[in-house]
Amino acid sequence: MEIFTKLAKKFSKIPNVKDWGEIQSVFQRAASAKPKYWLLPVRACESVGGDEERALPAVLATACGHVGIILVDDMLDADPRGVHVKAGEAGTANMASALQAAAGVAISESDMPSSLKLRAMKAVNAMFLATSLGQYWDVNTVIEDEETYWKIARAKSSPFFSTAFEIGALAGGASLEVAAQIKELGVIYGEMIQIHDDLDDTLAVPAKPDWNVGRASLPILFAQVVEHPSRSRFGELRPYVCEQASALEEAQQILIECGAVSYCIHQLLERYDQARKITSALPLEKRDVMDAVFEDVTQPVFRLLEEAGATP
């Protein structure tokens, strides 16, 4: 049975969830998209000598966490594609809370040794608390500098990824020390994904919520605060990019010309090098599995650099 089908089946059997058709449908729709982030615990588990079957409880916990976080994010962003549009904000908030609890159940009912299970449950609980704070900061903070940007990003995004790495390693039988080091890899991976997504979202057509005044992705922040010839013009364009295609096109061109895109690529590759150094020092059974996780994020960048005749 394919892993995403297994996950949907396991989720539907969790106490109370089995009597809740709506939340099963939400999870099933998410699983049908086969999110690659759900598989991060599998890769961490494999890297320390485990396999997919051993990783399943960690994968289910990660999947529950991912869906719950997205439900809340979509409400905070007023995303017209979110579940809350049809289910209502009250019902969606209720499902998000249930998904957090289900993540804990997935770990508590696993066959992990008691000491590793306890560490995994602590990690999952800490992840939800940190992410909630990050989401709160995100909607209540005007980001005006890079320090504030990273403070929010590290609270909102990194905990999910670092926990997925850590509980996957624990499921594979890694020692607490090795699992903690793999967690640090997850922190770096989360920052890389944040940068990658910021680039994708700011260069997407039509404009995405990152362009809304009061929000600031890394490329937009760079264009706003770094001195360059088109800085004032960028500020003039920003309020209109969500409504005028020509304004979006011009603003995106400024992102390229002012160095914002190049800066983000540089930040991404710096973290890739950092991850490689950590991975090379870890006692992994399958180092290539972990290397491939990070290469998956950077390969599009490497292709762009190759086409441009540059080297990373």
Secondary structure, DSSP 8 states (H G I E B T S, - for coil): --HHHHHHHHHHTSTTGGG-HHHHHHHHHHHHT--GGGGHHHHHHHHTT--HHHHHHHHHHHHHHHHHHHHHHHHHTT-TTSTHHHH-HHHHHHHHHHHHHHHHHHHHTS-S-HHHHHHHHHHHHHHHHHHHHHHHHHHH----SHHHHHHHHHHHTHHHHHHHHHHHHHHTT--HHHHHHHHHHHHHHHHHHHHHHHHHHHT-SS--GGGSTT---HHHHHHHHS--TTHHHHHHHGGGTTT-HHHHHHHHHHHHHTTHHHHHHHHHHHHHHHHHHHHHHS--S-HHHHHHHHHHHHHHHHHHHHHTT---
